[in-house]
Amino acid sequence: MDAYNKWMEGNPRWLKIVLCLWILDITWAVWRILKAVAKKDWLQLVLAILWIIAAGTVGWILDIIWILLFNYPFWFK
């Protein structure tokens, strides 16, 4: 779980952007869920599960914009 999170955060910017594309954004949804479980934060876990629905609509666009600006997907730090 921790290895996956480190791998996702350590990728180069171009790969993070590719993983944000419409169908591939599920990888960031899994990252959000695993990050919430690791923190034991139930609110973030619920939001991460709801993000799966948002990723199909506008979530992937927000992820791309955030990675371009901050090199980090749209989420709580």
PyMOL Python script that loads the backbone (N, CA, C, O; Angstrom):
from pymol import cmd

cmd.read_pdbstr("""\
ATOM      1  N   MET A   1       0.839  -1.187   0.000  1.00  0.00           N
ATOM      2  CA  MET A   1       0.000   0.000   0.000  1.00  0.00           C
ATOM      3  C   MET A   1       0.882   1.248   0.000  1.00  0.00           C
ATOM      4  O   MET A   1       0.687   2.151  -0.813  1.00  0.00           O
ATOM      5  N   ASP A   2       1.837   1.294   0.900  1.00  0.00           N
ATOM      6  CA  ASP A   2       2.711   2.458   0.982  1.00  0.00           C
ATOM      7  C   ASP A   2       3.611   2.554  -0.248  1.00  0.00           C
ATOM      8  O   ASP A   2       3.936   3.649  -0.706  1.00  0.00           O
ATOM      9  N   ALA A   3       4.009   1.397  -0.775  1.00  0.00           N
ATOM     10  CA  ALA A   3       4.865   1.391  -1.971  1.00  0.00           C
ATOM     11  C   ALA A   3       4.111   1.964  -3.174  1.00  0.00           C
ATOM     12  O   ALA A   3       4.686   2.693  -3.983  1.00  0.00           O
ATOM     13  N   TYR A   4       2.838   1.635  -3.286  1.00  0.00           N
ATOM     14  CA  TYR A   4       2.030   2.167  -4.387  1.00  0.00           C
ATOM     15  C   TYR A   4       1.901   3.681  -4.274  1.00  0.00           C
ATOM     16  O   TYR A   4       2.028   4.394  -5.269  1.00  0.00           O
ATOM     17  N   ASN A   5       1.648   4.171  -3.065  1.00  0.00           N
ATOM     18  CA  ASN A   5       1.530   5.620  -2.863  1.00  0.00           C
ATOM     19  C   ASN A   5       2.827   6.331  -3.204  1.00  0.00           C
ATOM     20  O   ASN A   5       2.807   7.373  -3.860  1.00  0.00           O
ATOM     21  N   LYS A   6       3.948   5.786  -2.772  1.00  0.00           N
ATOM     22  CA  LYS A   6       5.245   6.407  -3.081  1.00  0.00           C
ATOM     23  C   LYS A   6       5.524   6.358  -4.578  1.00  0.00           C
ATOM     24  O   LYS A   6       6.073   7.303  -5.146  1.00  0.00           O
ATOM     25  N   TRP A   7       5.144   5.257  -5.212  1.00  0.00           N
ATOM     26  CA  TRP A   7       5.369   5.143  -6.647  1.00  0.00           C
ATOM     27  C   TRP A   7       4.553   6.184  -7.407  1.00  0.00           C
ATOM     28  O   TRP A   7       5.069   6.839  -8.313  1.00  0.00           O
ATOM     29  N   MET A   8       3.287   6.337  -7.041  1.00  0.00           N
ATOM     30  CA  MET A   8       2.427   7.312  -7.716  1.00  0.00           C
ATOM     31  C   MET A   8       2.933   8.742  -7.512  1.00  0.00           C
ATOM     32  O   MET A   8       2.919   9.547  -8.444  1.00  0.00           O
ATOM     33  N   GLU A   9       3.376   9.052  -6.301  1.00  0.00           N
ATOM     34  CA  GLU A   9       3.854  10.402  -6.019  1.00  0.00           C
ATOM     35  C   GLU A   9       5.231  10.662  -6.612  1.00  0.00           C
ATOM     36  O   GLU A   9       5.586  11.814  -6.864  1.00  0.00           O
ATOM     37  N   GLY A  10       6.013   9.611  -6.838  1.00  0.00           N
ATOM     38  CA  GLY A  10       7.375   9.776  -7.346  1.00  0.00           C
ATOM     39  C   GLY A  10       7.495   9.750  -8.855  1.00  0.00           C
ATOM     40  O   GLY A  10       8.590   9.931  -9.386  1.00  0.00           O
ATOM     41  N   ASN A  11       6.399   9.529  -9.556  1.00  0.00           N
ATOM     42  CA  ASN A  11       6.445   9.488 -11.014  1.00  0.00           C
ATOM     43  C   ASN A  11       6.779  10.857 -11.592  1.00  0.00           C
ATOM     44  O   ASN A  11       6.501  11.881 -10.968  1.00  0.00           O
ATOM     45  N   PRO A  12       7.377  10.877 -12.788  1.00  0.00           N
ATOM     46  CA  PRO A  12       7.607  12.171 -13.445  1.00  0.00           C
ATOM     47  C   PRO A  12       6.272  12.824 -13.815  1.00  0.00           C
ATOM     48  O   PRO A  12       5.243  12.154 -13.908  1.00  0.00           O
ATOM     49  N   ARG A  13       6.310  14.109 -14.020  1.00  0.00           N
ATOM     50  CA  ARG A  13       5.085  14.872 -14.285  1.00  0.00           C
ATOM     51  C   ARG A  13       4.336  14.369 -15.518  1.00  0.00           C
ATOM     52  O   ARG A  13       3.106  14.306 -15.508  1.00  0.00           O
ATOM     53  N   TRP A  14       5.053  14.014 -16.568  1.00  0.00           N
ATOM     54  CA  TRP A  14       4.388  13.565 -17.793  1.00  0.00           C
ATOM     55  C   TRP A  14       3.601  12.278 -17.554  1.00  0.00           C
ATOM     56  O   TRP A  14       2.514  12.111 -18.105  1.00  0.00           O
ATOM     57  N   LEU A  15       4.139  11.362 -16.734  1.00  0.00           N
ATOM     58  CA  LEU A  15       3.428  10.128 -16.440  1.00  0.00           C
ATOM     59  C   LEU A  15       2.216  10.389 -15.540  1.00  0.00           C
ATOM     60  O   LEU A  15       1.176   9.748 -15.694  1.00  0.00           O
ATOM     61  N   LYS A  16       2.354  11.324 -14.608  1.00  0.00           N
ATOM     62  CA  LYS A  16       1.206  11.687 -13.770  1.00  0.00           C
ATOM     63  C   LYS A  16       0.068  12.233 -14.618  1.00  0.00           C
ATOM     64  O   LYS A  16      -1.099  11.933 -14.364  1.00  0.00           O
ATOM     65  N   ILE A  17       0.402  13.031 -15.621  1.00  0.00           N
ATOM     66  CA  ILE A  17      -0.620  13.591 -16.509  1.00  0.00           C
ATOM     67  C   ILE A  17      -1.272  12.489 -17.337  1.00  0.00           C
ATOM     68  O   ILE A  17      -2.490  12.488 -17.520  1.00  0.00           O
ATOM     69  N   VAL A  18      -0.470  11.554 -17.836  1.00  0.00           N
ATOM     70  CA  VAL A  18      -1.033  10.438 -18.595  1.00  0.00           C
ATOM     71  C   VAL A  18      -1.986   9.626 -17.720  1.00  0.00           C
ATOM     72  O   VAL A  18      -3.041   9.197 -18.189  1.00  0.00           O
ATOM     73  N   LEU A  19      -1.624   9.411 -16.453  1.00  0.00           N
ATOM     74  CA  LEU A  19      -2.478   8.654 -15.543  1.00  0.00           C
ATOM     75  C   LEU A  19      -3.736   9.429 -15.147  1.00  0.00           C
ATOM     76  O   LEU A  19      -4.645   8.861 -14.541  1.00  0.00           O
ATOM     77  N   CYS A  20      -3.797  10.710 -15.482  1.00  0.00           N
ATOM     78  CA  CYS A  20      -4.989  11.515 -15.191  1.00  0.00           C
ATOM     79  C   CYS A  20      -6.022  11.463 -16.305  1.00  0.00           C
ATOM     80  O   CYS A  20      -7.148  11.926 -16.121  1.00  0.00           O
ATOM     81  N   LEU A  21      -5.668  10.920 -17.435  1.00  0.00           N
ATOM     82  CA  LEU A  21      -6.615  10.885 -18.535  1.00  0.00           C
ATOM     83  C   LEU A  21      -7.846  10.085 -18.158  1.00  0.00           C
ATOM     84  O   LEU A  21      -7.815   9.287 -17.220  1.00  0.00           O
ATOM     85  N   TRP A  22      -8.912  10.294 -18.877  1.00  0.00           N
ATOM     86  CA  TRP A  22     -10.262   9.902 -18.523  1.00  0.00           C
ATOM     87  C   TRP A  22     -10.378   8.521 -17.871  1.00  0.00           C
ATOM     88  O   TRP A  22     -10.798   8.457 -16.715  1.00  0.00           O
ATOM     89  N   ILE A  23     -10.048   7.463 -18.504  1.00  0.00           N
ATOM     90  CA  ILE A  23     -10.213   6.121 -17.932  1.00  0.00           C
ATOM     91  C   ILE A  23      -9.089   5.803 -16.959  1.00  0.00           C
ATOM     92  O   ILE A  23      -9.318   5.123 -15.958  1.00  0.00           O
ATOM     93  N   LEU A  24      -7.898   6.274 -17.226  1.00  0.00           N
ATOM     94  CA  LEU A  24      -6.747   5.959 -16.381  1.00  0.00           C
ATOM     95  C   LEU A  24      -6.781   6.671 -15.031  1.00  0.00           C
ATOM     96  O   LEU A  24      -5.998   6.341 -14.140  1.00  0.00           O
ATOM     97  N   ASP A  25      -7.668   7.630 -14.871  1.00  0.00           N
ATOM     98  CA  ASP A  25      -7.750   8.372 -13.611  1.00  0.00           C
ATOM     99  C   ASP A  25      -8.166   7.483 -12.443  1.00  0.00           C
ATOM    100  O   ASP A  25      -8.089   7.904 -11.289  1.00  0.00           O
ATOM    101  N   ILE A  26      -8.600   6.272 -12.726  1.00  0.00           N
ATOM    102  CA  ILE A  26      -8.948   5.334 -11.659  1.00  0.00           C
ATOM    103  C   ILE A  26      -7.700   5.024 -10.813  1.00  0.00           C
ATOM    104  O   ILE A  26      -7.819   4.693  -9.634  1.00  0.00           O
ATOM    105  N   THR A  27      -6.512   5.129 -11.413  1.00  0.00           N
ATOM    106  CA  THR A  27      -5.283   4.898 -10.643  1.00  0.00           C
ATOM    107  C   THR A  27      -5.134   5.933  -9.541  1.00  0.00           C
ATOM    108  O   THR A  27      -4.679   5.610  -8.443  1.00  0.00           O
ATOM    109  N   TRP A  28      -5.510   7.167  -9.821  1.00  0.00           N
ATOM    110  CA  TRP A  28      -5.449   8.201  -8.784  1.00  0.00           C
ATOM    111  C   TRP A  28      -6.553   8.007  -7.764  1.00  0.00           C
ATOM    112  O   TRP A  28      -6.376   8.355  -6.596  1.00  0.00           O
ATOM    113  N   ALA A  29      -7.687   7.461  -8.172  1.00  0.00           N
ATOM    114  CA  ALA A  29      -8.761   7.167  -7.213  1.00  0.00           C
ATOM    115  C   ALA A  29      -8.305   6.089  -6.226  1.00  0.00           C
ATOM    116  O   ALA A  29      -8.566   6.187  -5.027  1.00  0.00           O
ATOM    117  N   VAL A  30      -7.629   5.072  -6.735  1.00  0.00           N
ATOM    118  CA  VAL A  30      -7.085   4.028  -5.851  1.00  0.00           C
ATOM    119  C   VAL A  30      -6.045   4.640  -4.923  1.00  0.00           C
ATOM    120  O   VAL A  30      -5.999   4.307  -3.739  1.00  0.00           O
ATOM    121  N   TRP A  31      -5.210   5.531  -5.448  1.00  0.00           N
ATOM    122  CA  TRP A  31      -4.195   6.213  -4.629  1.00  0.00           C
ATOM    123  C   TRP A  31      -4.858   6.984  -3.498  1.00  0.00           C
ATOM    124  O   TRP A  31      -4.380   6.952  -2.364  1.00  0.00           O
ATOM    125  N   ARG A  32      -5.949   7.674  -3.793  1.00  0.00           N
ATOM    126  CA  ARG A  32      -6.662   8.437  -2.759  1.00  0.00           C
ATOM    127  C   ARG A  32      -7.229   7.526  -1.680  1.00  0.00           C
ATOM    128  O   ARG A  32      -7.148   7.834  -0.491  1.00  0.00           O
ATOM    129  N   ILE A  33      -7.803   6.403  -2.100  1.00  0.00           N
ATOM    130  CA  ILE A  33      -8.373   5.462  -1.138  1.00  0.00           C
ATOM    131  C   ILE A  33      -7.278   4.884  -0.241  1.00  0.00           C
ATOM    132  O   ILE A  33      -7.438   4.835   0.978  1.00  0.00           O
ATOM    133  N   LEU A  34      -6.181   4.452  -0.829  1.00  0.00           N
ATOM    134  CA  LEU A  34      -5.093   3.878  -0.038  1.00  0.00           C
ATOM    135  C   LEU A  34      -4.462   4.906   0.894  1.00  0.00           C
ATOM    136  O   LEU A  34      -4.070   4.576   2.013  1.00  0.00           O
ATOM    137  N   LYS A  35      -4.364   6.144   0.436  1.00  0.00           N
ATOM    138  CA  LYS A  35      -3.818   7.208   1.275  1.00  0.00           C
ATOM    139  C   LYS A  35      -4.735   7.481   2.474  1.00  0.00           C
ATOM    140  O   LYS A  35      -4.252   7.704   3.585  1.00  0.00           O
ATOM    141  N   ALA A  36      -6.036   7.464   2.255  1.00  0.00           N
ATOM    142  CA  ALA A  36      -6.990   7.683   3.346  1.00  0.00           C
ATOM    143  C   ALA A  36      -6.961   6.529   4.343  1.00  0.00           C
ATOM    144  O   ALA A  36      -7.056   6.743   5.552  1.00  0.00           O
ATOM    145  N   VAL A  37      -6.831   5.315   3.839  1.00  0.00           N
ATOM    146  CA  VAL A  37      -6.750   4.158   4.731  1.00  0.00           C
ATOM    147  C   VAL A  37      -5.474   4.216   5.560  1.00  0.00           C
ATOM    148  O   VAL A  37      -5.495   3.914   6.754  1.00  0.00           O
ATOM    149  N   ALA A  38      -4.366   4.602   4.937  1.00  0.00           N
ATOM    150  CA  ALA A  38      -3.101   4.699   5.660  1.00  0.00           C
ATOM    151  C   ALA A  38      -3.168   5.756   6.762  1.00  0.00           C
ATOM    152  O   ALA A  38      -2.576   5.583   7.827  1.00  0.00           O
ATOM    153  N   LYS A  39      -3.890   6.855   6.504  1.00  0.00           N
ATOM    154  CA  LYS A  39      -4.037   7.919   7.509  1.00  0.00           C
ATOM    155  C   LYS A  39      -5.122   7.605   8.530  1.00  0.00           C
ATOM    156  O   LYS A  39      -5.215   8.260   9.569  1.00  0.00           O
ATOM    157  N   LYS A  40      -5.945   6.597   8.230  1.00  0.00           N
ATOM    158  CA  LYS A  40      -7.104   6.245   9.061  1.00  0.00           C
ATOM    159  C   LYS A  40      -8.070   7.421   9.198  1.00  0.00           C
ATOM    160  O   LYS A  40      -8.602   7.696  10.274  1.00  0.00           O
ATOM    161  N   ASP A  41      -8.273   8.091   8.093  1.00  0.00           N
ATOM    162  CA  ASP A  41      -9.156   9.249   8.038  1.00  0.00           C
ATOM    163  C   ASP A  41     -10.431   8.852   7.291  1.00  0.00           C
ATOM    164  O   ASP A  41     -10.417   8.709   6.069  1.00  0.00           O
ATOM    165  N   TRP A  42     -11.529   8.676   8.024  1.00  0.00           N
ATOM    166  CA  TRP A  42     -12.770   8.199   7.442  1.00  0.00           C
ATOM    167  C   TRP A  42     -13.401   9.201   6.495  1.00  0.00           C
ATOM    168  O   TRP A  42     -13.997   8.810   5.492  1.00  0.00           O
ATOM    169  N   LEU A  43     -13.280  10.479   6.793  1.00  0.00           N
ATOM    170  CA  LEU A  43     -13.853  11.492   5.901  1.00  0.00           C
ATOM    171  C   LEU A  43     -13.172  11.450   4.534  1.00  0.00           C
ATOM    172  O   LEU A  43     -13.840  11.477   3.501  1.00  0.00           O
ATOM    173  N   GLN A  44     -11.843  11.383   4.534  1.00  0.00           N
ATOM    174  CA  GLN A  44     -11.128  11.307   3.267  1.00  0.00           C
ATOM    175  C   GLN A  44     -11.421  10.004   2.533  1.00  0.00           C
ATOM    176  O   GLN A  44     -11.432   9.969   1.303  1.00  0.00           O
ATOM    177  N   LEU A  45     -11.658   8.938   3.285  1.00  0.00           N
ATOM    178  CA  LEU A  45     -11.999   7.666   2.651  1.00  0.00           C
ATOM    179  C   LEU A  45     -13.342   7.763   1.931  1.00  0.00           C
ATOM    180  O   LEU A  45     -13.475   7.300   0.798  1.00  0.00           O
ATOM    181  N   VAL A  46     -14.316   8.352   2.572  1.00  0.00           N
ATOM    182  CA  VAL A  46     -15.633   8.526   1.933  1.00  0.00           C
ATOM    183  C   VAL A  46     -15.500   9.428   0.707  1.00  0.00           C
ATOM    184  O   VAL A  46     -16.070   9.137  -0.345  1.00  0.00           O
ATOM    185  N   LEU A  47     -14.751  10.517   0.841  1.00  0.00           N
ATOM    186  CA  LEU A  47     -14.554  11.415  -0.299  1.00  0.00           C
ATOM    187  C   LEU A  47     -13.796  10.723  -1.427  1.00  0.00           C
ATOM    188  O   LEU A  47     -14.083  10.959  -2.601  1.00  0.00           O
ATOM    189  N   ALA A  48     -12.839   9.877  -1.084  1.00  0.00           N
ATOM    190  CA  ALA A  48     -12.077   9.152  -2.098  1.00  0.00           C
ATOM    191  C   ALA A  48     -12.968   8.172  -2.858  1.00  0.00           C
ATOM    192  O   ALA A  48     -12.827   8.009  -4.070  1.00  0.00           O
ATOM    193  N   ILE A  49     -13.873   7.530  -2.153  1.00  0.00           N
ATOM    194  CA  ILE A  49     -14.797   6.613  -2.822  1.00  0.00           C
ATOM    195  C   ILE A  49     -15.753   7.395  -3.718  1.00  0.00           C
ATOM    196  O   ILE A  49     -16.060   6.956  -4.827  1.00  0.00           O
ATOM    197  N   LEU A  50     -16.217   8.528  -3.258  1.00  0.00           N
ATOM    198  CA  LEU A  50     -17.076   9.372  -4.092  1.00  0.00           C
ATOM    199  C   LEU A  50     -16.323   9.944  -5.291  1.00  0.00           C
ATOM    200  O   LEU A  50     -16.922  10.248  -6.322  1.00  0.00           O
ATOM    201  N   TRP A  51     -15.014  10.087  -5.149  1.00  0.00           N
ATOM    202  CA  TRP A  51     -14.198  10.632  -6.234  1.00  0.00           C
ATOM    203  C   TRP A  51     -14.240   9.728  -7.462  1.00  0.00           C
ATOM    204  O   TRP A  51     -14.086  10.207  -8.586  1.00  0.00           O
ATOM    205  N   ILE A  52     -14.446   8.442  -7.263  1.00  0.00           N
ATOM    206  CA  ILE A  52     -14.522   7.518  -8.397  1.00  0.00           C
ATOM    207  C   ILE A  52     -15.638   7.949  -9.340  1.00  0.00           C
ATOM    208  O   ILE A  52     -15.493   7.852 -10.559  1.00  0.00           O
ATOM    209  N   ILE A  53     -16.734   8.418  -8.793  1.00  0.00           N
ATOM    210  CA  ILE A  53     -17.838   8.917  -9.621  1.00  0.00           C
ATOM    211  C   ILE A  53     -17.439  10.228 -10.291  1.00  0.00           C
ATOM    212  O   ILE A  53     -17.724  10.435 -11.470  1.00  0.00           O
ATOM    213  N   ALA A  54     -16.781  11.113  -9.543  1.00  0.00           N
ATOM    214  CA  ALA A  54     -16.385  12.418 -10.088  1.00  0.00           C
ATOM    215  C   ALA A  54     -15.285  12.283 -11.133  1.00  0.00           C
ATOM    216  O   ALA A  54     -15.186  13.113 -12.038  1.00  0.00           O
ATOM    217  N   ALA A  55     -14.467  11.257 -11.019  1.00  0.00           N
ATOM    218  CA  ALA A  55     -13.357  11.101 -11.964  1.00  0.00           C
ATOM    219  C   ALA A  55     -13.853  10.897 -13.387  1.00  0.00           C
ATOM    220  O   ALA A  55     -13.183  11.289 -14.343  1.00  0.00           O
ATOM    221  N   GLY A  56     -15.010  10.291 -13.530  1.00  0.00           N
ATOM    222  CA  GLY A  56     -15.565  10.081 -14.863  1.00  0.00           C
ATOM    223  C   GLY A  56     -16.136  11.326 -15.487  1.00  0.00           C
ATOM    224  O   GLY A  56     -16.358  11.360 -16.697  1.00  0.00           O
ATOM    225  N   THR A  57     -16.381  12.345 -14.701  1.00  0.00           N
ATOM    226  CA  THR A  57     -16.986  13.566 -15.239  1.00  0.00           C
ATOM    227  C   THR A  57     -15.962  14.703 -15.297  1.00  0.00           C
ATOM    228  O   THR A  57     -15.419  14.994 -16.363  1.00  0.00           O
ATOM    229  N   VAL A  58     -15.703  15.335 -14.173  1.00  0.00           N
ATOM    230  CA  VAL A  58     -14.786  16.480 -14.168  1.00  0.00           C
ATOM    231  C   VAL A  58     -13.536  16.230 -13.328  1.00  0.00           C
ATOM    232  O   VAL A  58     -12.608  17.039 -13.347  1.00  0.00           O
ATOM    233  N   GLY A  59     -13.503  15.141 -12.607  1.00  0.00           N
ATOM    234  CA  GLY A  59     -12.369  14.879 -11.716  1.00  0.00           C
ATOM    235  C   GLY A  59     -11.044  14.763 -12.439  1.00  0.00           C
ATOM    236  O   GLY A  59     -10.024  15.255 -11.955  1.00  0.00           O
ATOM    237  N   TRP A  60     -11.049  14.125 -13.578  1.00  0.00           N
ATOM    238  CA  TRP A  60      -9.795  13.951 -14.304  1.00  0.00           C
ATOM    239  C   TRP A  60      -9.267  15.278 -14.824  1.00  0.00           C
ATOM    240  O   TRP A  60      -8.054  15.458 -14.933  1.00  0.00           O
ATOM    241  N   ILE A  61     -10.155  16.210 -15.147  1.00  0.00           N
ATOM    242  CA  ILE A  61      -9.723  17.539 -15.598  1.00  0.00           C
ATOM    243  C   ILE A  61      -9.086  18.302 -14.437  1.00  0.00           C
ATOM    244  O   ILE A  61      -8.057  18.955 -14.605  1.00  0.00           O
ATOM    245  N   LEU A  62      -9.704  18.215 -13.260  1.00  0.00           N
ATOM    246  CA  LEU A  62      -9.113  18.853 -12.081  1.00  0.00           C
ATOM    247  C   LEU A  62      -7.749  18.263 -11.755  1.00  0.00           C
ATOM    248  O   LEU A  62      -6.833  18.992 -11.373  1.00  0.00           O
ATOM    249  N   ASP A  63      -7.606  16.954 -11.902  1.00  0.00           N
ATOM    250  CA  ASP A  63      -6.316  16.323 -11.642  1.00  0.00           C
ATOM    251  C   ASP A  63      -5.241  16.837 -12.595  1.00  0.00           C
ATOM    252  O   ASP A  63      -4.126  17.139 -12.170  1.00  0.00           O
ATOM    253  N   ILE A  64      -5.567  16.934 -13.861  1.00  0.00           N
ATOM    254  CA  ILE A  64      -4.585  17.425 -14.837  1.00  0.00           C
ATOM    255  C   ILE A  64      -4.169  18.853 -14.510  1.00  0.00           C
ATOM    256  O   ILE A  64      -2.980  19.173 -14.532  1.00  0.00           O
ATOM    257  N   ILE A  65      -5.130  19.707 -14.211  1.00  0.00           N
ATOM    258  CA  ILE A  65      -4.813  21.103 -13.890  1.00  0.00           C
ATOM    259  C   ILE A  65      -3.934  21.180 -12.647  1.00  0.00           C
ATOM    260  O   ILE A  65      -2.952  21.921 -12.626  1.00  0.00           O
ATOM    261  N   TRP A  66      -4.280  20.421 -11.614  1.00  0.00           N
ATOM    262  CA  TRP A  66      -3.501  20.458 -10.373  1.00  0.00           C
ATOM    263  C   TRP A  66      -2.092  19.917 -10.578  1.00  0.00           C
ATOM    264  O   TRP A  66      -1.144  20.452 -10.002  1.00  0.00           O
ATOM    265  N   ILE A  67      -1.932  18.883 -11.374  1.00  0.00           N
ATOM    266  CA  ILE A  67      -0.596  18.340 -11.618  1.00  0.00           C
ATOM    267  C   ILE A  67       0.233  19.334 -12.425  1.00  0.00           C
ATOM    268  O   ILE A  67       1.429  19.487 -12.180  1.00  0.00           O
ATOM    269  N   LEU A  68      -0.387  19.999 -13.371  1.00  0.00           N
ATOM    270  CA  LEU A  68       0.353  21.014 -14.126  1.00  0.00           C
ATOM    271  C   LEU A  68       0.798  22.170 -13.228  1.00  0.00           C
ATOM    272  O   LEU A  68       1.901  22.693 -13.384  1.00  0.00           O
ATOM    273  N   LEU A  69      -0.059  22.564 -12.294  1.00  0.00           N
ATOM    274  CA  LEU A  69       0.259  23.699 -11.428  1.00  0.00           C
ATOM    275  C   LEU A  69       1.137  23.321 -10.229  1.00  0.00           C
ATOM    276  O   LEU A  69       2.091  24.028  -9.907  1.00  0.00           O
ATOM    277  N   PHE A  70       0.809  22.205  -9.572  1.00  0.00           N
ATOM    278  CA  PHE A  70       1.446  21.887  -8.289  1.00  0.00           C
ATOM    279  C   PHE A  70       2.188  20.553  -8.269  1.00  0.00           C
ATOM    280  O   PHE A  70       2.781  20.198  -7.251  1.00  0.00           O
ATOM    281  N   ASN A  71       2.167  19.805  -9.381  1.00  0.00           N
ATOM    282  CA  ASN A  71       2.784  18.481  -9.474  1.00  0.00           C
ATOM    283  C   ASN A  71       2.203  17.525  -8.427  1.00  0.00           C
ATOM    284  O   ASN A  71       2.905  16.649  -7.921  1.00  0.00           O
ATOM    285  N   TYR A  72       0.933  17.697  -8.110  1.00  0.00           N
ATOM    286  CA  TYR A  72       0.231  16.876  -7.129  1.00  0.00           C
ATOM    287  C   TYR A  72      -1.235  16.845  -7.554  1.00  0.00           C
ATOM    288  O   TYR A  72      -1.779  17.890  -7.911  1.00  0.00           O
ATOM    289  N   PRO A  73      -1.894  15.683  -7.528  1.00  0.00           N
ATOM    290  CA  PRO A  73      -3.296  15.650  -7.956  1.00  0.00           C
ATOM    291  C   PRO A  73      -4.210  16.400  -6.997  1.00  0.00           C
ATOM    292  O   PRO A  73      -3.830  16.686  -5.862  1.00  0.00           O
ATOM    293  N   PHE A  74      -5.381  16.708  -7.445  1.00  0.00           N
ATOM    294  CA  PHE A  74      -6.362  17.439  -6.651  1.00  0.00           C
ATOM    295  C   PHE A  74      -6.777  16.583  -5.461  1.00  0.00           C
ATOM    296  O   PHE A  74      -7.497  15.597  -5.619  1.00  0.00           O
ATOM    297  N   TRP A  75      -6.322  16.960  -4.277  1.00  0.00           N
ATOM    298  CA  TRP A  75      -6.673  16.240  -3.059  1.00  0.00           C
ATOM    299  C   TRP A  75      -6.168  17.016  -1.849  1.00  0.00           C
ATOM    300  O   TRP A  75      -5.491  18.035  -1.987  1.00  0.00           O
ATOM    301  N   PHE A  76      -6.499  16.531  -0.689  1.00  0.00           N
ATOM    302  CA  PHE A  76      -6.089  17.168   0.568  1.00  0.00           C
ATOM    303  C   PHE A  76      -4.697  16.700   0.935  1.00  0.00           C
ATOM    304  O   PHE A  76      -4.418  15.502   0.909  1.00  0.00           O
ATOM    305  N   LYS A  77      -3.829  17.621   1.275  1.00  0.00           N
ATOM    306  CA  LYS A  77      -2.472  17.230   1.690  1.00  0.00           C
ATOM    307  C   LYS A  77      -2.404  17.013   3.158  1.00  0.00           C
ATOM    308  O   LYS A  77      -1.342  16.679   3.684  1.00  0.00           O
TER     309      LYS A  77
END
""", "prot")
cmd.dss("prot")
cmd.show_as("cartoon", "prot")
cmd.util.cbc("prot")
cmd.orient("prot")
